[in-house]
Amino acid sequence: MHVIALATDYDGTVARDGVIGDDTVTALERLRAGARKVILVTGRELPDLQRVCDRLDLFDLVVAENGALLYDPATQEETPLSPPPDERFVARLRAEGVTPLSVGRTIVATWQPNETAVLAAIRDLGLEYRIAFNKGAVMVLPAEVTKASGLRAALGRLCLSPLNVAGVGDAENDIALLESCGFAVAVANALDTVKERAAWVTPGERGEGVAQLVDRILSDDLRGMDATAPKQRIALAREEDGREITVFPRRQSLLLTGHSGGGKSTFTLGVLERLRDAGFQACILDPEGDYEGTSHTVQEGGPDAAPDPARIIELLHRTANGVVVNLLGVKLADRPAFLAALVPQLMSLRAKVGRPHVVVVDEAHHMLPADWDPGAANMPPELHGFLFITMRPELLPRRLLDTVDTFLIVGAEPLESARSFCAARGLEPPAEAPPIATGQALMFRTDQPGTIRRVGVIPGIGSRRRHIRKYAEGKLGEESVFYYRGPDDRLRLRVHNLVLFIQMGDGVDEATWEHHRRRGDYSDWMRRCVKDSDLAEEVASIEASDLPFSTARERVHAAVERRYTAPG
């Protein structure tokens, strides 16, 4: 369920001549019976609204005074969202005989053509007020107060995201409301300026149109509106001619594969940045601590403490931030069971509040092996809103592979990866694939079997901060540990970070160090486990050189220190 709430204007939208019709009442009752919320967002003052509407119980919350007052019909609690109007301003308008004139908790309202006197008073008194129009009504409020700001307060109270809200209105003051919602809808009687901003215009007017919107929410969750709702999509990649390729993160599941060092991190971090900028909440299941410090996220778990599922759910529910679930404190063998318990809880939370919008599963072949099964009773039939990242897509459960509609490949041997995925999914494999370079990927859509095309990666625009402390001083997981073994495999010197790599490297004998050098083990570990392709390339060139042992070791250690252990 993606549309969790309906936010509706009152006059001219849900009500006709100040009254909500019986059919519209029935529609709103059906919507709330389906565990969705209904929020009324109106320019009316609360006493006036209570006078004309005897069914405020239809609404979970009411935003009155065009965004300045929050009202809970169940408890009758009123929460002002802005200070009262300036007494000098009100006195000036009354002295000039501005009529009609209504003064609310924050709002000051009149009718056209009184806006001229209102603007003069605002200017002369040096007030930071603005005027909102509503089909002839003139509403004066602090500059920061709009229907959008009032809706934000209501959604904060309900722990909901605006991306999960369908907003519907008819007049000028509804434009801010509609632009803040994930789905913008105008009733048939709306002004043209409102219709121009809507993803859908209802066939019916006023309450009839609202009832039609409710029917669409309940029938298909507004799935058919995605293409005209720009807030529901983000850029995934670029065509070779520069055009953006977009996806609907909540409706689709993606799989990204490629060998270590091939560019999966660059691709993923760019996607995460665009998700964040668009307001989507991500839950990142991070087996290696690679996402520590990701912007606008909080972290649960770490090398010395397994993440708490209850805490994860609480963080996702109560904040708009993304959550990084650091699984370094969970043994590799225990991770599938951990996810089997956590993922159903994530899906349950998503059914209630629509979030997390996207779940990212890194190293998915370790986390979700082929026999992984949390139980059908605990999972929805379709797993949408996932990004799976893996080197071995064929090792994933068939049920998860069946949810993937877009498959992306970076790095070396892309055709082999595509054929592996197609074989596991039972799809026609592509006969050939174009070559790709750094900054490119291959994209394969499951609804277009046999066809694969080259696309451009869109990296994040912010600077990428490598997790220096983790790799330099932290404790990598067992599967990422390096061992100095020597030519006779008689040693087992365990290295779980780069500081230890240097310390132990200084202490091992020449035969041992040179054994790993000749095999390319140092650069391979740095590429696969430290995930630093630049460092790996520099070290690989040293491994392949004819430098003597002491010089080669010194240069390898210097390359590590320059990036990770030198003082900043």
N, C-alpha and C positions, 0 to 999 in steps of 0.2 A: 504494500500500500504506500503510495507516494504522496497523494493529496491528503494531508492530515487535517487541514482546516480550511474553512471558507470564511473570507473576510468580505462583508457586504456593506455598502452604503445603505442608508435608510430611504430618504425621500427620493422618489423617482426610480428607485432600484428595487429594494425588497418590498417597499410600501407604495401604494397608490393613494393620493390624497391623505396621507398620514396613517393609512390603515393597511395592515398585512392581511392579504386575502386568505381564505380558508385553504385553498389548494397549495399556496406557498407555505402556510403553517405546516401542513401535512408533509411537504417536501423537506422542510428543515427538521422536523421530528424524525423522519426516516434517516436523514444524514447523521444526526446525533446518535440514533440507535445503532448505527454502524461504527461506533467508537470514534467518530470524527468530531472536531470542534467547530463551533460557529461563533464568529466574532462580529459584532456590529460596530461599524466605524462611521460616525455621523457628525455633522456640524452642529446639530441641535444641542442646546443646553439640557442637562439632565432633567430638571423639573418639567420642562416642556415635553421632553421625550416621554417621561412617565405619564404625563397627562394624555398623550395621544395613543400610546402603545401599552396595552394591558398584557402583552405576552413577551416581556423582557426575559422570561424564564426560558425562552427559546435559545438564548445566547449564553455561551460560557462566560464571555466578558463583553463589556460595552466600552468603546472608546468614544467619548463625547467631546463636545466643544472643538471639533476639528483636530483632535489630537492632544488636547490639554488636560483631559480628565479620564481616569480609568475607573470603571465601576464594575463590581462583581454582583450580579443579580442574586446569586445564591446567598451571599452573606450581607448584601447591601452596603458593602464597604466601598467608600469613595477614596481614590488616591489622586490628588492633584499632581500633574506632571510638569507644571510650570507655575511661577508665582502669579499673584493676582494682578490685574491691570493697574497701570500707573494712575493714581488718583487725579493728577493734574490733567492727564489726557481725557479722562471721563468728564471732569469738570469743564474742560474747554469745549467739548462737543455739546454738552448740555447748555452751556452759556450761549453757544451759537445756534441753539434751537434745532440741532440735528434730530430728526424724527423719521421713522421710529428708531429707538435706541435701546438695545438690550445689553446688559452687563452680566456676564457669568462669573464662574470662578477664575477664569483667565481671559476668556473671549469677550470681545466687544463687537456687537453686530448691528448693522443697519442695512439699508437698501440703496441701490443706485437711484439717483446720481450723487449720493452723499459722499462718494469716494474722493471727490475733490476737496471737500472740507476735512475729511479724515487725513488725506495725504499732507495737507498744509499743517495740521496739528502735529503730525508725526515729525515733520521737518523742523517746525519751529521749536519743538520741545527736545529735539535731538534723540528721539527714541529709536531703538533697533526693533521696530515692528514691521510687519509686512501685511499686505492685504491679500486675502484669498476670496475668489469669486465663486458663487454657486448659483448660476442662472438668475442673476439679478441681486442676489444677496451679497452683502459686503461684510466679510469677517476679518477682524483685526486681531493679530496674535503676535507673540514674540517670533523673531525671524526663524528660530530653530524649530518651532512647533508646526507640524503638519500632520495629516492623517498617517503618513509613513512613520513619523516618530512615535505617534500614539500606538500604531500597530506593533512597532518594535517592543514597546513596553509590555503590551499584551502578550506577545509571543515569548518574551523573557519570563513572564509569570507562568506561562504554560510549558516552558522548555521546548519550544518549537523553532524550526528554522523557517525564514520567509520563503525558501525554495520549495517548501512543502505546503504552501498556501496558494489557493486560488482566490484572487481578488476580483470583485465585480462592482461596477459603478456606472454613473451616467453623466457627471458634470465636471467642470473645471477642477474643483477641489478634490476630485477623486483621482486625478492623474498621478499625483505623488503616491497615493495608495497603490494604484495598479503597477506603477514602475518599481515598487518595492517587493512585489509578490513574484513567486515563481511562475505563476500562470495569470495573465491579465485578461479579463473578460469584460465586455461592454454589453449592456442590454440594448435591445433594438432601438429604444427611444433615446439613446445617449447622444451627446453632441458629437459632431464629426471629429473634433480634436481628440475626443476620448476613444472613438472607434479606431482612429489611426494608430493608437498605441496598444490595441488589444490583439491578442492571439486568436480570439474568437469573438464574434458578435452573435448573441443569441437570436434565434428567429422571433421570439416573443418579447414583448415589452414588460418592463417593471417586474412584478412578482412572477409573472408567467415565465419570463426569461430566466429568473433565478431558479425556478423549479426545473427548467430544462437543463440548467447547469448542474443542479443536484443529480438529475437522472444520468448525465454523462459521467459525473464523478463516480457514482455507484456502479455504472455499467462497465466502464473500461479504465477508470482511474485517470481519465484525460490522456490516455496513451496517444490517441489520434491528434492531439494538440501539440505534441512535442516539436514537430517540424516548424511550427510558427511561434514557439515560445523560446526566444533566444537564451534565456537564463538557464535552460535545461541542458545546454550542450557546451562543450569546451573543444578547443583545438587539440587534436591528437597528433597530427603530423602535417606535412605539406606535400602537395603534388609536385612533380618536377617543374611545373610552370609557376610554382609559388602559391597556388590556391590552397587554402586551409582544408584539411580533412577533419570533420568534426564527429564527435560521438556524444551519446547521451549517457553519462556515467551511471545514472541510477537504473537505467533500463538494460544496459549491456554488460557483458563480462569479456574481459580482454586477457590474452595470454601473451607474455613477452618472454622470448627465449634467446639464447646466444651463449657462446662460450665465455668464460671469465675474461674480463678485460675488453670485451667486445663493444661495450657502450650501454649495457642495461641500466647502470646507475644514472648515466647522463639522461637517458630517455625517461626513466622513472622520476627523477627529481624534477624534470621539466613538467611532467604531467601533474605531480603533486603541487607544484607551484601554481599551475593554472587552475587546478581544483580549488585550492585555497583562495585564490583571487576571485573566483566565481562564487564563493560562499559555501562550497561543498565541504562537509566534514569527512575526514578519512580516519580509519583505524588501520594502523600499519603494524602488521605482525612481523617483527624484526628479529630474526634468529641470530644475527651477528653483531648487533649494536651499530649497524651502519647508518641508522637514521637518527641517532642521538643528536639533539640540537637542531633538528629540522624546524624551520620557522613556523610559529603559530601552532606548536604542538606541546603537549605535556607528556612526560614519560612515566610509565609504570613498569617496575621490574628493573633488573640489572644483573651484573655478574654475580653478586653476592646475595641476591634476593629474588626468588621467583615472583612473577607478577601475580597479583590477586585478582581473579576474575570479577569479584564483586566491586572492587575499586575501579577496574576498567569500565564496567557498565556505569558506575556512578559518574565517572569523569565524562564519559560520552554523553550521558543524559543531562548533566547539569551545566556543561560548558559548550560553547560553540567551537572550541579548539579541537584540532585533531589529537589523537592519542597514539603514541608510539608504545607498543607492547614489546619490551626488551626481553627476549627469551634466553639470554645467556645463562641465567640462573636455573634453567630447566634442562635436564639431561636430554641429549639428542633422542634417546630411545623413548623418553616420556613425552615428547612434544606432540606426536599425533593424538595421544589421549588428552593432553591439555587442550588442543584445538577442538577435539570432539566434544568437550564440555563447554568450551567458550563460544564456538560459532553458533550453536543454537540460541545462546543467550543474546548474541549480537542480532540475530534474526528476530528474536522476540522484541528486543528494544526497537528495532527498525519498524516492526509492525505497529508499535504504539506511537512512536514519535517521528518516524521517517528517517532516522539517523542511527548509525553512521551511513552516509550516502554511499560511501565506497569503502570496501575492505581490501587492503593490499596484503598479499601473502608472498613474502620473499622466500627464496629457496624452497619453493612449494613442493618439490619432489621429496624433500626430507620431512616437511611438515605434514603433507597430505599424501602418504604413500598409496599404492594401488588398492590396498585392502582397507583404507580408511573409511569408516562408516559411522557417523554419529547417531544413526537410527532415523528411519524415515519419519517417525512420529514427531521428531524434534526439529524437522527442517521443512521449509516450504518446498513445493514441488519444483520451483525454478529458482536457481541461485543467480540473481542479477546483481549488478553493482560490485563486481569483484575484479581485481587485477592480480593475476597469478604470474609470478616471475620464477623462471626455472631454467636450468640447463638441460633437463631431461623431461620434456613434456610427456613422453610415452610412459613414464612411471606414475603419472597422476591417475586417480580413480576415473573410470569411464564416466561416472555421473558428473564429475566436475568438467571433464572435457566436453561433455554434451552441452554445457551451459555457455561455452566460449563461442562468440560469433565473430571475433576479430583476433587474428593471430599475427604477431609481429616478431621479426627475426632481425637481430643485429650481429655483427661480427663475422667470423669465418664460417665456411661450410653452411651457408644458409639453406641451400637446396636439400641437404641431408636432414636438417632440422624440420623443414616443411614436410618432407616425405615421412619422417618419423611421426609427426603429429597427425598427418592424414591417415596413416596406417592404424594408429591407436584410436582415431575417431571414426574410422570406416568411411573416409571420404576419398574421392578421386584425387590423387596427388598431381601436382604440376609436373609437366614433362621437363621443363627447364626454368631457370631463374636468371634474371639479369644480375651482373656483378654489382656489389655494393662497396662503397668506401666509407671511411670515417665520416660520421654525420648523416649516414643514410641507413635505411632499414628496408626490409621486404615486408609487405602487408598481404595477408591472405584472408579473405572473408569466407566464412563457411557457407554462405548462401550463394557463393560464386566458385564452386569447386573447380579445381584444375587451373585456376587463374591466379597469378601472383604478380604484384607490381612493386616497383621501387618507389619509395617515398623519402622525404627529408625529415630528419629528427628536428624537433623544436626544443632546444635546450632552455633551461631556466634563464631568466634575464638577470637574476641576482647572482652574487658570487657564491660559489660552492665551498663550504668550509669542510675540509677533511677532518675526520674525528681523530685528531692528533693524539689526544690523551689515551684513547682506547687502544690504538695500535702501538703507541710508544710504551705505555706503562700498564695497560689493562690486562685482562685475562681472556684471550680468545677461546672460543669453544673447542672441544676436543678434536672435532673434525677439521679445525683450522690450525692445529698445532704443527710446528716444524720439529723434526727430530734429527740431531746430528747422530748418524749411525756408523759412518766410516765404511771403508771398502770391504771389511769382513763382517759387517753388520753386528759388531761386537759391542757397540755403544748404544745407549738410548737416552741421550741428553735432550730433555724436553724444553722447547722454546715456545712460550705462549705470548710473547710480545717482542717488539723490536729492541728494547733495551737489553733483554736477555739474549737476543740474537747476537748483538755486538759483544756482550760480556762473555758468552760461551764461545763465540767465534774467536775471540782473543786467546782463549785457553786451550782450544783443541789443537791436536798435532797437525803438521802439514799434510800428511797422507789423508786424514779425515777431511780437512777443509777442501783439498784439491779434488777428492772423490766427488763431493757434491758440486763443486764448480764445474767439473767436466760433464756432469749429468744435467747441468742447467737447473739444479734444484732450487737455488736461491731466487732466481728470477721467476721461476714457476710458482713458488710459494707467495712471492710478493704480488704476482698477478692474480692468483686464484683466491688467496686468503686475506692478504692485506688490501687487495683490490685497488692497487695503485699501478696502473699500466705504465705511467711515465717512469716511475722508479724501476719497474720491472725491465723496461727497455734499456735503461742506463746500465743496470746490473748485468743484463744479458750481454751487452757489448763488452763488458769487462770480463765476463765468463769466457767469451769467445776469443779474447785477445791472447797474445803470447807474453803478457806481462808475467814477471816472476811472482811466486806465491805471496811474498810479503807485501809487494806493491799492490797486487790485485786485491788482497784482503783489506788493505788500508783504504783503497778507493771504494770498495763496496761499502765498508763501514762509514766512510765519509759521505757517500750518497744518502745513506739512511739518516745520518745525523743532521745533514743539511735540511732535510725535509721534516724530520720528526722530533729530534731530541736537542737541536741547537736552541739556545735561549732566544725567545721572541723579543 
